[in-house]
Amino acid sequence: MRVFRTFEDAMGAPTDIATPSDTRYAVVLAAGVPKSVAVPAGATSVIFNATAPFWVQYGAAAAVPAADNLGGGAPELSPAARRLAGVASLGLVASEACVVSLSFFGG
């Protein structure tokens, strides 16, 4: 699994350009139907992209919130990227049908 690495431009300034992941998933979600994805062995971070807003729960199934959740364990709405230390699975769900792209990195 590739390590997440960014590159400098011709002037030596840092950029947001990263090496492509060699472990990429596309998860097709039906509206309101949760799916769970196992975090690949060696993955330490993930970059998310999606065709619509989605919710993610770390290490458990996700549900679209229907009421306030003030206990600190609510699912997270459409994060860009997250560190996965100690996370074995990602629970995904969306209010509308969409595709979620997961790009995993190690190191």
C-alpha positions as CSV (number, residue, x, y, z in Angstrom):
1,M,0.0,0.0,0.0
2,R,1.4,3.4,-1.0
3,V,2.3,6.0,1.6
4,F,0.5,9.3,1.3
5,R,3.0,11.8,-0.2
6,T,2.6,15.3,-1.7
7,F,5.0,16.9,-4.1
8,E,6.7,20.3,-4.5
9,D,6.3,22.5,-7.6
10,A,9.2,23.6,-9.8
11,M,9.9,26.4,-7.4
12,G,10.1,24.1,-4.4
13,A,6.8,25.2,-2.9
14,P,4.5,22.5,-1.5
15,T,1.4,21.5,-3.5
16,D,-1.8,19.5,-2.9
17,I,-0.8,17.0,-5.5
18,A,-0.5,13.4,-4.2
19,T,0.6,10.1,-5.5
20,P,-2.4,8.0,-6.6
21,S,-3.5,5.3,-4.1
22,D,-3.0,1.7,-5.2
23,T,-5.9,0.7,-3.0
24,R,-9.1,2.4,-4.2
25,Y,-12.7,1.4,-3.6
26,A,-16.0,2.6,-5.2
27,V,-19.0,2.0,-3.0
28,V,-22.5,2.3,-4.5
29,L,-25.0,3.4,-2.0
30,A,-28.8,3.1,-2.4
31,A,-30.8,5.8,-0.6
32,G,-30.9,5.1,3.2
33,V,-29.3,1.6,2.8
34,P,-26.1,1.4,4.9
35,K,-23.0,-0.5,3.9
36,S,-19.9,-1.5,5.8
37,V,-16.4,-1.5,4.3
38,A,-13.4,-3.3,6.0
39,V,-10.3,-1.1,6.2
40,P,-7.6,-2.8,4.2
41,A,-4.6,-4.2,6.1
42,G,-1.9,-1.6,6.4
43,A,-4.2,1.4,5.7
44,T,-3.6,4.3,8.0
45,S,-5.6,7.0,6.2
46,V,-8.4,7.4,3.7
47,I,-9.5,10.2,1.3
48,F,-13.2,10.3,0.5
49,N,-15.0,11.7,-2.5
50,A,-18.7,11.2,-3.4
51,T,-21.3,12.1,-6.0
52,A,-23.7,13.3,-3.1
53,P,-23.5,13.9,0.6
54,F,-22.9,10.8,2.7
55,W,-22.5,9.8,6.4
56,V,-19.6,7.8,7.8
57,Q,-19.3,6.0,11.1
58,Y,-15.9,4.7,12.2
59,G,-15.8,1.1,13.4
60,A,-19.6,0.7,13.3
61,A,-22.7,0.8,11.0
62,A,-23.8,4.3,10.0
63,A,-27.4,5.6,10.0
64,V,-28.8,8.8,8.5
65,P,-29.5,11.0,11.6
66,A,-33.3,11.4,12.3
67,A,-32.9,13.3,15.6
68,D,-30.3,15.2,17.6
69,N,-27.3,13.1,18.6
70,L,-25.4,15.0,21.3
71,G,-23.5,12.1,22.8
72,G,-20.3,12.5,20.8
73,G,-20.7,9.4,18.6
74,A,-22.7,10.8,15.7
75,P,-21.8,9.8,12.2
76,E,-19.8,12.4,10.3
77,L,-21.1,14.1,7.1
78,S,-18.8,13.9,4.0
79,P,-15.3,14.2,5.5
80,A,-12.5,14.9,3.0
81,A,-9.9,12.6,4.6
82,R,-9.3,10.9,7.9
83,R,-6.6,9.1,9.8
84,L,-7.6,5.5,10.5
85,A,-5.6,4.5,13.6
86,G,-7.5,1.7,15.3
87,V,-10.4,1.7,12.8
88,A,-11.3,-1.7,11.4
89,S,-14.3,-0.7,9.3
90,L,-16.2,2.2,7.9
91,G,-20.0,2.4,8.0
92,L,-21.4,4.4,5.1
93,V,-24.9,5.6,4.3
94,A,-26.5,8.4,2.3
95,S,-30.0,10.1,2.1
96,E,-29.9,9.7,-1.7
97,A,-28.3,7.2,-4.0
98,C,-24.6,8.0,-4.6
99,V,-21.2,6.5,-5.2
100,V,-18.4,7.0,-2.6
101,S,-14.8,6.8,-3.6
102,L,-12.3,5.6,-0.9
103,S,-8.6,6.0,-1.5
104,F,-6.5,4.3,1.2
105,F,-2.9,5.0,2.1
106,G,-0.5,3.3,4.5
107,G,2.5,4.5,6.5
